[in-house]
Amino acid sequence: MILLDHQQKAPRPLRVAQVAPLYESVPPKLYGGTERVVSYLTEELVRQGHRVTLFASGDSQTAADLVSVWPRALRLDPQCPEPVALHMVMLEEVFKRASQFDVIHFHTDGLHPPLARRHAVQTLTTLHGRLDLPGLELLYGEFRELPLVSISDSQRQPLPSARWLGTVHHGLPLSLHAPSYVPGQYLAFIGRISPEKGLDRAIAIARRAQMRLRIAAKIDRVDLEYFRQRIEPLLESPLVEYIGEIDERQKTAFLGGASALLFPVDWPEPFGLAMIEAMACGTPVIAFRRGSVPEVIDNGITGCVVDSIDSAVHEVLRIGRFDRRRVRERFEQRFSARRMAEEYAKLYCALCELRDRRCRRRA
């Protein structure tokens, strides 16, 4: 692992490529975690004076130079194009231009390592998903020379011997969501309806606390059967309202109008962008102790970390004890896009310095 001086500043503007998945535009029109983070990072790096090229779908919006091999986000494309084929074409285009960049920053999981190994350009890979799936230890064992970044310390646990350069928590632009300091009248659930996200738990908590639950979430095709069998019957409760996917503009009112965000996950959550989106709105979070949750939530300040439905109900009933101004203040201190971009820029500089030292040794 490269040890960084956290006072270090980028000595010069860097030429950085950001490589996003093609499933959503950058930023996404509706749901989309990875592509949203790539957007915030890209725009902040440009604002800080770096020369950034974004490889993403053609309907992306950015102040960086946009390079695209497909005109629209794959998830919303009625043609249903083959995703692996298009990602391979995009990666080929990235490496054709490799000499133009100081660092290529990948957000495409395990698609690019064979190409990265065969090119001299410095690369950095942020892993955005869960890492406890079979086969990943073989992939990152084979390509152990490639530098990685985790989005939480807990995310690393299944792959302790990988080449981790650092952990960079996600960040949001401070102007993205205006906070609301008036306690809301309902509980909120936002994101994706799938078994690991725990919507059935959220409904149980709301019903036992006798509070309204509003659900803003998408349903992927792979989760349709789960939704129909496990969730749809629960929506008949008068306390539960399903409103579907919402865009970024609608999130501010949705999260800001809630008394709390319920985040009852049942998987090793890598980060949980919804938690800091709620904090940006001044809304505390009640979340289950899985994965990154204890890292993201300041227990008793920005929310509560719980271990059971009983504990969650108990915290819902005393949610008024949270100071929503303090929730927002802690969000600004810990989860700004500026902080995220500065931490990544330090990693880019460390990689460039390592390259330069190697060149001097060869000379």
N, C-alpha and C positions, 0 to 999 in steps of 0.2 A: 504494500500500500504506500502511496506517496503521501508524505506528511506535509500539510500545507501551513503556511503562515497566514493566519486569518486576517492580518492587517495588510496583506499583500494586495496591491491594486494592479489592474491590467496595465502594463507599461505602454501599450500602444493599442490602437483599434485592431481587433482581430477579424480575420475572414472566416466566418463560421457557416457551415451548412447545417440546417435543421431538417431531418428526414422524418416525416410524419406518416402514420398509416393512412391508407386511402379510403378507409371505411366511412369516415366522416370528413366534412370540410374542416378547414382551420380558420376561424373557430367553427364548431358544429352549429348547424341550424337549430337542432333540438338537443337530444341527449348526446353526450360524448365526453368522457373524462380525459383520455390521453390527448386527443386533438385540442381540447380546450387548454390544457396546460402548455402544450407546444405553442399555441397562439400567444398566451400571456408571456411566455419566455421569449419568443421571437420578437414581439413588439417592444418589450422592455430592453432587450439587447440592442435593437435599432435605436431606441431612445438614448441609450448610454453611449452611442457612437460607434458601435461595431458594424461591420459590413456583413449582412446576413442574407443567405439564399435559402429559401424555403422550398423544399420538395414536398408537394401535397396535391390534392385534387384541384382541378381547374376552377372550381367555384369557391375557392378559399379567398379570404380578404386579408391583406397584409401590407405593411409598409416595407417589408423586405422584398428582394427580388424573388418572384414566384416562378418555379419551374414545375410543369405538370405533364404527365403522360396520359391523363384521362380527364375529361371535362367536368365530371361531377362526382360527388361522394358515392361510394359503392352501395351503401345501405339504402339510399334513397333513389338509386338508379333503376328505372323500370326495365332496363335491358338485363338486369341481373348478371353482370359480367363476372368472369372467373377471377377471383381476387389474387390467387397466387401468381397467375400469369402477369397481371398488371403490376404487382409488387416487384416481380423479377425485372420487368422492363424499367421500372423506376430506379431500382438499385443499379442497373447497368448504366443508366444515365448519370446517376450520382458519381460513380467511379470513373466515367469518361471525363468528368470535370474535376477529378480529385486534386489535380495540381493547382486549382484555383483557391484552395482552402487551407487554412492553418489547421483546422479541426473539423471533422465531420461528426455531428452529434445525431445518433440514431435513436429512434423511439419505436422501432419495428421488431422488437423482441429478437427471435433467433434466426431471422431470414438472412442477415448480411454477414455473419462471421466468416464463411468461406471466402467471400470476396475481400473482406477487410484484411484477412491474413495475407493476401497476395498483393497488397498495395502498400506503399511506403507512407501514405498520409496518416496522420494521427487521428484516431477515432475514439469516441466515447459513446457508451450505450447506457441509456437509462432504462431499467426494467420496470414496467408499470403494472405487471400482473402478479399473480401468486406464483411461488417458486417451489411448491411442494409436489408438483406433478411428476409422475414417472417419466424418465427420459431427459429431464432438464439437467440432472447432475452429469449425464454423459455429454451433453452438448457443451456445457460450460467447463467441464473437465477437459474436453478435447481442445477447446479454444481458450485455455486459461490465461493466455498472454493478453487477451483483449480487456481493456479497462472498463469497469462497470460502475454504475451509480445506482444506489438503492433509494427509494422514496420514503423509507422508514427503516430504522435499525432492525425492527422485528421481521421485516421482509427477507432479510439476509439469512435467517436461521437455517433454512434447508440447504443452503449452499455456502457454508462457512469458508471453504477454501478457494472460492472464486476471487478474482483480482478486483476487489472493491476499492475504488479510489475515494469514496466518501458517500455520505447520505445527504441528500438535498430534499427537504420537505417542500411540497408544492406551495405556491403563493398566488395571490390574486391582486389585480390592480386595486389600489385603495378606493378609487372612484367608481368601481364596478357596481357596488351595492350600497345604497344609502341606508344607514341603520335606522331602526325604529326602536325608540326607548319606551314605548307604551306596550305593556304586556298584552299578548294576543289572546284570542278566545278559543283556539283550537290547537291540536297537535298536528305536526306535519310529518309526512314520509315522502322522500323524493329519491329518484334514481331509476332503478330497474327492478322489475318484479321477477324474482327468481328465488329458488330455495335458500341460497346462501345469504340473501339480503334480509330475510326474516320478516316479511310483511305480515305473515300470520301472527307472529309475536306482537307486532305493533298494534294490530287490531285487537288482540287479547288485552293488551295494556290499556288501550283507550276505552274498551268496553268496561273493564273492571274499575277504571278511574271515572267512568261516566263523563268522558269528555269527547268532543267531536274529533275525528281523525280525517284529515284531507290528504289524499294520495295523488302525487304528481309523478308518474312513472311510466316508462315504456315497457313493452312486452316483446322480447325477441321470439322468433319462431320456435327456437329450441325450448322455450319455456311456456309455450301455449298450453300444453297439456297440464302442466303444473298449475297454471293460472285457472284453467277451467275446473279442475278437480278440487284444488285446495283453497283457492282465493275467491273465485267468483261467488260461491255460496255465502261467504262471509260479508260480501258487499251489500247483502240485503238488510243489514243492520241500519237503523235510522241514524246511528252515530257515525257511519262511515260514508265518505264521499270520494269517488274515484274520478279525477278530472283529466287523466291521460298525461301525455308529454307536454312540457311547457318550455318556452325559450328563455334566454338569459334575461330579457327585459321583464318577463312575468315572474321570474324567481324572486326578485327583490320584494314584491308585494306578497308573494306566497310565503316566503320564509320570514319576512319581517312581521307579517301578521300572525305568526304562530307563537304560542306560549313556549313551545319547545319543539326541537326536531327529535324524532325517535330514530335511532340508528341501531336496531337490534340484530346486528349481523351474526351469522353462524358460520364463519369461515375465517381464515387468516387474512383479514383485510390488509392489503398492502399500504393504503393510505386513507382513503375516504374523503374525497373532495367535498362531498356534501356537508361534512362537519364544519369545514372552514367557511363554506358559503353561508351557512347558518350564522356562524360567529360574526361574519362581516355585516350581517343584518342586525346584530345585537341579540340574536336568539340563542339561548343555551341549548346544549345537546345532551340527551340521555342515551347512552350507548353501552352495548355489551362489551365485556372485556375480552376482545379478540383482536389478534394482530396488532395493528398500529394504534388502536384506540387509546391506550394509556399514554402514548407519546404525544398524541394530538390534543387531547383534552387535558386542561389543567383542572384536576378534580376539585370541585367546590367553587371554581371561579368561572370557567366557561361551560361547565356542565357537570355531569356525573357519570362515572364508570360503574356499571352494575353487573351483577352476576346471575340475575334471575328476573323473571317477570314480576315476582313479588317486590323485589327491590326497585324495579323500574316504576311500578305503580306507586310505591311509597314516595319516590322522588317527584313524580308527576304531581302528586297532591300537595307538595311543598315547593313547587317551581317558582313561586313568587319571591323566594328568598334570594334569587339571583339578581345582581345589578347588571342590567343590560348595557349600560355604558361601560362597565368594566369588561364585559364580554368583548365589546367592540375594541376597546383599548388593547386587550391582550392579542386579539387578531392582528391589529396593526403592528404590534411589537414582533410577532412571530411569523406571520404568514403573508407578507407583502410580496408582490411580484418583483419589486426592486431587490429585496433580499435574496430571492431565489436566483435572479439573473446574476447578481454579484457573486454568489457562491459558485455558480456554474462557470463564470468568467475566470475565477481563480483556478478551477480545475483545468480549464482550457490552457491557461498560462503555464500551469505545472506540466502539462503534457508537452507544450512547446519547448519549455526549458529542458525537459528530459531529452527531447529530440536534438536540441542544440548541443547538449553535452555529449551525446553520442557522436554527433558529427565532428565535434572538436577532437574527441578521442581518436576517431578514424583518421583525421587529418594529421 
